[in-house]
């Protein structure tokens, strides 16, 4: 539910990595926590944007995004680096 998504915001338990191809060189970006179920589903589909399975990249907040595997093998949330992960 949307209230469940709001409860997950800021916990660092859900991280989706994507590749921002609107800049050069393309860079790995961790999507912020989703505010709703619909936004979470859209983040998931961005994470799967691989040609030829998806014909077009995703557009989100002025960025052009594709699957995160183009820029990183896996995503490490920032709170893991700082030692605050649960």
Buried (B, 14 or more C-beta within 10 A) or exposed (E): EEEEBEEBEEEBEBBBBBBBBBEEEBEBBBBEBBEEEEBBEBBEEBBBBEEEEBEEBBEBEEBBBBBBBBBBEEBEBEBEEEEEEE
